[in-house]
Amino acid sequence: MNNFKEIENLPIHWSDHEDIAIALYNKFGDEFTESKIYRIRFTELIEWVLSIPNFEGRREDCNEAHLEQIQAKWVYEWRDNQ
């Protein structure tokens, strides 16, 4: 698949938007289309991010800007794979 940090076992943090998006795409594939990605509740998205292997960010360090960037990068990743 993509050059995902998990391959190198590097830690992933909230600011690693693209790496998070790739992990989410790898997990869910085409289950979430562009419109569905933008309708995901942030509370649910936070839980998914926290469950990513090698994710070392803390819940309290998350903010709306990170979540919006993750959604946008996930959409780009989904588009790239269509």
Protein Blocks (a to p, Z undefined) as FASTA:
>chain_A
ZZdfklnopacdfklmmlmmmmmmmmnmmmbcfklmmmpcfklmmmmmmmpghiabdfkl
gcfklmmmmmmmmmmmmmmmZZ
